[in-house]
Amino acid sequence: MFAASLFLVPTQASAQESFETRVLVTTRERAVLSGELAARIEKIAVRPGAAFKKGDLLIAFDCVAYKAQRATVAADLRRTDAQLKSQQRLFELRSVGELDVIMAEAARDSARAQLQLQDVYLDRCKINAPYDGVMVEWRSQPYQIANPGDELVEIIGSGNLELELIVPSQWLSWLTIGETFRARIDETGSMIKATTERIGADIDPVSQTVKVFATIDEKEGKLLSGMSGVAVFDPKP
């Protein structure tokens, strides 16, 4: 994000009564993905700069140990389930008490819960894309050991783009939500249409500026997060 001193370039043209300020293309979908378990990174499926679709595999972990643990717990569930059925039959024959059945049932339920936990671990053995986007950078490498909370990759969404502006607080006398304006994008040279959607909740007391966010016309294409340009407002008298 630009610093305020670089981001803001307000001008007023007396002939057309237009106002200009710098604008930045941003996205609502940007994330640094972290691991949730301790495991070796088997592969990172998408290279930096490459695009991906929602649901595509991004990272896979070596989870042989977790699969073995699940097999052990699954066997324990089968054992406790068999013991419960045996205790229930013995209870019908008055050979054991009700407490024995309750204890066997509790052991079976505990094993079932452990199996569900192992399934959660296995689900975390891969990270899929939460939305369409582009890989920004790798913060880890294949074959490294990842621990819970380690930053692995940074991704950015290819949709939900918006414009961010920093405008003089004096503009609030006429700038409102729903105000349409034009923005000339430096990187493409194109002129796009946008509409103010949100106005910041507070004014910077030093620079006397406020943040404004705007939606972009869905027809506007070839925009990438990080592009910048100049927004041109033609306020109504």
N, C-alpha and C positions, 0 to 999 in steps of 0.2 A: 504494500500500500504506500502511496506517495506521502511524504510529509506534507503538512499543511502549507508550508511556504512554497512548495513546488506544485502542490495540487491545485492551488487556488490562483486563477488569473482572471479576475473580474474586469470587464470593460463595459462601457455603455456608449452606444453609438447614437448620437443626437438625432440623426436623420431617421433611423428606423426604430429608435427606442428599443433596441435589443440588448440583452445582457449575456455575457459569455463567462464560462468558467471551465476549468479542467474537469474531465470525467474519466473514470476508470471502469473497465469492464471486469466484473467479479462474478463469482459463482457461489451458490448456496451449498454446493456439494463439493467439499474438499475435506480430506481426512488422512490422518496418519494411522495406519493399521498396526495393531500390536498383537502379539501372540497371547494365548490364554493358558498355555501349558508348557512344561519343560520338555523339549524335544528337538531333534536335529532337523534343520530345514532340508527337505529332500529336493525341492525345486521351487523356483519362482518362475511362474509360467509366462509372465508378460514382461518384456523388456522396457526400459525407460523410453518414453516417447511413443510407445505402441498403444493402440486403442483396444478396448475390450467392451463386451456387452454385459448387461446385468446377468448375474448367475455364472459367468465364466470363472474358471479356476484361476486364482491369483497365486496362492501359496499352498504347497503341500508339505506336510511334516512326515518324518519317519516314525510311525506309531506301532512298530512291531511289539514293543513292550506293552503298550496299552491294549493291543489285541489279545495278547497272552493273558493279561490280567482279566479281561472280559471273559475269556474262555474258562478261567478258573472260577470266577464268580458265577457263571452260568452253570457250571458243574455243581457248585455249592447250592444253587437254587434248586436244581433237580434233586439233590440229596435231602434238603430240608423239606421239600414238597412231599417226597416219599415218606419221610419220617412223620409228617403231619397226617398223611392218610393212614399210616399204621397206627398212630395214637388214636385217631378217630375210630378206627375199627375196634381197638382194644377198649376204648371207652364204651362202645356199644355193648361189649361183652362184660362190662363192669370190671375189667382187669386193671385199669388205670383210672386216676381221678381227673376231674375237670381241669385242674391246674396243669397237668401234664399236656393236655390238648392245647391249653392257652399258651404255654411255653413253646410248644412245637409250632403253633401258628405264628407267634412272634418271631421265631427264628426264620420261618419261611418269608415273612414280610420284610425282615431285615435284609435277607439275601436278594429279594426282589428289588428293594430300594438300591442296593449296591450295584445291581445289574443296570438299573436305570442311570446311575451315576457313571458307570463305565461307558454307556452309550453316549452320554454327554461329552465325555472326553474324546471319544472317537469322532463325534461330530465336529469337534474343534481341531481335528487333525488336518483340516483344510480350510482355507479362507476363500470364499467366493466373492465376486464383485457385487457390492450392494446396489450399483446403478451403472448405467453406461458411462464410460469415461476414458481417461488416458492415464497411463502410469507416469508419474512425475519423476520419482527417483527410488532406488533401492537404498535402504538404510541398514540392511544386513545382506549377507551373501549365502548362497546354497552351501550346505554342509556345516554351517555354523550351528552351534547349540543356542536355541532361543529359550529364554525364560519368560514367565508370565510378565506382561507389561513392557517387554522389549519392543522398541519401535522397529518395524520391519520394512514397510514401504509407505510411500506417500502417493495418493491418487487424487485426481481431480475429475469432477463430473463434466460431461460434455453438454449437459442441459441446465435448465434453471439459471440462465445467465441474467444478470441485472447490472445496472449502472450505479456507481457510487460517486457522489459529488460532495464537495465541501464548499459551501456558499456563504457569503456575508450574512450575518444575522439580520441586517436591514432588509434583505429580500423577503423576510417573512411577512412584511407588510402587504405583499401581493402574491407570494408563492404559496400555493396550497396543494393538498393531495388531489391528484387527478389532473394536474397541470401537464399539458402535452408540450414537448419541445423536440428540437432536432439535435443530433450529435454527430459531429464529423470525426470519424475514426482515423487516426494518423496512419496506422499500419496498412489499411486497405484503401484509404482515400474516399470511402463511401460515406454517405449521409444517411443516418438511420433515425427512426422515430421512437420516442420513448414517452412514458407517462410516470410522473412522480407517484410513488406508492406509500412511502414512509418518510417521515421527517424526524430527525433525532430528538431525543427527549430533553437534551440540555444544550446550552450554548457554551463554547469554549470562552472563558472569561479573558484570556490573553489575546487571542486572535479575533475574538468576536465573530466566530464562524459556527456553522451548524452542519451536521451531516444530513444528506438527503439521498434516498434510495429510489430508483426508478425501474419499472419493468420495461422490457424491450419488446417491440412489435414482433410477434411470432414469425412473421414473414422474413425478418432480417436474418441472413445467414452469414457464414464465413467469419463468425466472431469467435475469439478465443479469450478465455480469462487472462487478464493481464494487459490486454490491449488498452490504449488510452486515446484521448482525443479532446475535443472541445464541445461543450454543450452550449447551444444557442437558444435563449428564451426570448419570446416575443410577448411579453405580458400585455393583457388587455387593459386599456385605459380605464 
